[in-house]
């Protein structure tokens, strides 16, 4: 029975980089008057909120970035606990109602959930947490152009922004070119840094090190695995 509920939750909500599926509820539920939302919008709202709470409660760097106080963390943890109970109760009802009724119910859950989270966080914390939730969907360094493309390649984010897939492909190619330039620049800076370090040594020692190490070689994006086989990092 629990397995069936879990599968139904996944079918209804989907995922943003496989977050733990949790929803927020208001301690004082109110009637929400909002326009009907399609399933993609509901999925976006629900999963974004899920990831925000997951980061705020579970990631120490995020808590520091937001400047969360102990009482805020405690309230968010309590909210997370209440959500788990709420989702279990709600899923039982989803199997008995149609899609339109289910979406209406989801709208109320998300709206109440957002209100509950907003009561715990300051406006600037809410905004920053949402930004971090979106950034966290990228698999690479979030300062690179490729990471921006990785974020836009997420179907839910792309649909939310109304960006066509063909545009994302163009951006991906541009990001690849720019990343190649960046890697070359990094290599030049690395060589300058090595030269500056070696300059602190006597000339004969510098020569010995150069003879020992030899000219720089680009091993590419490969890493030696435990099985003794080299694999590309992006193949993992």
C-alpha positions in Angstrom: 0.0 0.0 0.0 2.8 2.4 0.9 4.6 1.6 -2.3 1.5 2.4 -4.3 1.1 5.7 -2.6 4.8 6.5 -3.3 4.4 5.7 -7.0 1.3 7.8 -7.2 3.2 10.8 -5.6 5.9 10.4 -8.2 3.4 10.3 -11.1 1.6 13.4 -9.8 4.6 15.6 -8.9 7.5 14.5 -11.0 10.9 15.8 -9.8 13.6 18.5 -10.2 16.8 16.5 -10.1 15.1 13.9 -7.9 14.2 15.9 -4.8 12.6 14.4 -1.7 8.9 14.8 -2.3 7.6 17.1 0.4 4.9 19.7 0.4 4.3 22.6 2.9 1.0 23.2 4.6 -0.4 26.3 6.3 -1.1 26.0 10.0 -4.2 28.0 9.3 -5.6 26.9 5.9 -7.5 29.5 4.0 -9.7 29.4 0.9 -7.6 30.2 -2.1 -9.3 31.9 -5.1 -6.9 31.4 -8.1 -7.2 30.6 -11.8 -7.0 27.0 -12.8 -3.5 25.9 -13.4 -2.3 23.2 -15.8 -0.4 20.1 -14.7 2.9 21.5 -15.8 2.5 24.7 -13.7 1.4 22.8 -10.7 4.4 20.4 -11.1 6.7 23.4 -11.3 5.3 25.1 -8.2 5.3 21.9 -6.2 8.7 20.7 -7.0 10.3 24.1 -6.7 8.9 24.5 -3.2 10.0 20.9 -2.4 13.6 21.7 -3.4 13.6 25.0 -1.5 12.6 23.3 1.7 15.1 20.4 1.1 18.0 22.8 0.7 17.0 25.1 3.6 16.7 22.2 6.1 19.3 19.9 4.9 22.2 21.9 3.4 24.4 23.7 5.9 25.9 26.1 3.3 22.4 27.2 2.2 21.4 27.9 5.8 24.5 30.1 6.1 23.9 31.8 2.8 20.4 32.7 3.9 21.4 33.7 7.4 18.8 31.3 8.9 18.4 31.7 12.6 18.0 28.6 14.9 14.3 29.3 15.4 13.7 29.5 11.6 15.5 26.1 11.1 13.3 24.6 13.8 10.1 25.9 12.2 11.2 24.7 8.8 11.9 21.2 10.2 8.5 21.2 11.8 6.9 22.3 8.6 8.7 19.5 6.8 7.4 17.0 9.2 3.8 18.3 8.9 4.1 18.1 5.1 4.9 14.4 5.2 1.7 13.8 7.1 -0.2 16.1 4.7 1.0 14.4 1.5 0.1 11.0 2.9 -3.4 12.1 3.6 -3.8 14.0 0.3 -2.6 11.1 -1.9 -5.4 8.9 -0.5 -7.9 11.4 -1.9 -6.2 11.8 -5.3 -7.0 8.2 -6.3 -10.8 9.0 -5.8 -11.1 12.3 -7.7 -10.7 13.5 -11.3 -7.8 15.5 -12.7 -9.6 18.8 -12.5 -10.6 18.3 -8.8 -7.1 17.0 -8.1 -5.5 20.2 -9.6 -7.8 22.4 -7.6 -6.8 20.6 -4.5 -3.1 20.9 -5.4 -3.5 24.6 -6.0 -4.7 25.0 -2.4 -2.0 22.8 -1.0 0.8 24.8 -2.9 -0.7 28.2 -2.0 -1.0 27.3 1.7 2.5 25.7 1.6 4.0 28.9 0.2 2.3 31.0 2.7 3.6 28.8 5.5 7.1 29.0 4.2 6.9 32.8 3.7 5.8 33.3 7.3 9.0 31.6 8.4 11.4 33.4 6.0 12.1 37.0 5.3 11.4 38.2 1.8 15.1 38.4 0.8 15.5 34.8 2.2 12.6 33.6 0.2 13.9 35.1 -3.0 17.5 33.8 -2.5 16.3 30.4 -1.5 14.3 30.1 -4.8 17.3 31.2 -6.8 19.5 28.5 -5.0 16.8 25.9 -5.6 17.0 26.6 -9.4 20.8 26.7 -9.4 21.0 23.4 -7.6 19.4 21.6 -10.6 22.6 22.2 -12.6 25.1 19.3 -12.4 28.2 21.5 -12.9 29.9 24.5 -11.4 27.2 27.1 -11.2 29.5 29.9 -12.4 30.0 28.4 -15.8 28.1 29.1 -19.0 27.5 25.3 -19.4 25.7 25.3 -16.0 23.3 28.0 -17.2 22.5 25.8 -20.2 22.1 22.8 -18.0 19.5 24.7 -16.0 17.6 25.7 -19.1 17.7 22.2 -20.4 15.4 21.1 -17.6 12.0 20.7 -19.3 10.1 22.2 -16.4 12.3 25.3 -16.2 12.2 25.7 -20.0 8.4 25.4 -20.1 8.1 27.8 -17.2 10.2 30.4 -19.0 8.6 29.7 -22.4 12.0 29.0 -24.1 12.0 26.8 -27.2 14.2 23.8 -27.2 15.9 25.0 -30.4 17.0 28.1 -28.6 18.5 26.0 -25.8 20.5 24.0 -28.4 21.9 27.2 -29.8 22.8 28.3 -26.3 24.5 24.9 -25.6 26.7 25.3 -28.7 27.6 28.8 -27.7 28.4 27.6 -24.2 30.6 24.9 -25.5 32.7 27.4 -27.6 33.0 29.8 -24.7 34.0 27.0 -22.3 36.8 26.0 -24.7 38.1 29.6 -24.6 37.8 29.6 -20.8 39.8 26.4 -20.5 42.6 27.8 -22.7 42.7 31.0 -20.6 42.8 28.9 -17.4 45.7 26.9 -18.8 47.7 30.1 -19.5 47.0 31.4 -16.0 48.0 28.0 -14.5 51.3 28.1 -16.4 52.0 31.6 -15.2 51.3 30.6 -11.6 53.6 27.6 -11.9 56.4 29.8 -13.4 55.9 32.3 -10.5 56.3 29.5 -8.0 59.4 28.0 -9.6 60.9 31.5 -9.8 61.3 31.3 -6.0 63.8 28.4 -6.4 67.4 28.4 -7.6 67.8 28.2 -11.4 69.5 24.7 -11.2 66.6 23.4 -9.1 64.1 24.8 -11.6 65.8 23.0 -14.4 65.8 19.7 -12.4 62.0 20.1 -11.8 61.4 20.8 -15.5 63.4 17.8 -16.5 61.5 15.6 -14.0 58.0 16.8 -14.9 58.4 17.7 -18.6 56.1 19.7 -20.8 52.4 20.0 -19.7 50.1 17.4 -21.1 46.3 17.6 -21.3 44.8 14.4 -20.0 41.3 15.6 -20.8 38.2 15.0 -18.8 39.3 11.5 -17.6 39.7 10.1 -14.2 41.1 6.7 -13.1 38.4 4.6 -11.5 38.7 2.0 -8.7 38.7 -0.8 -11.3 41.8 0.7 -12.9 40.0 1.9 -16.0 40.0 5.6 -17.1 36.6 7.0 -17.8 35.3 10.4 -18.7 33.9 12.3 -15.7 30.7 13.1 -17.7 30.2 9.3 -18.3 29.6 8.7 -14.6 
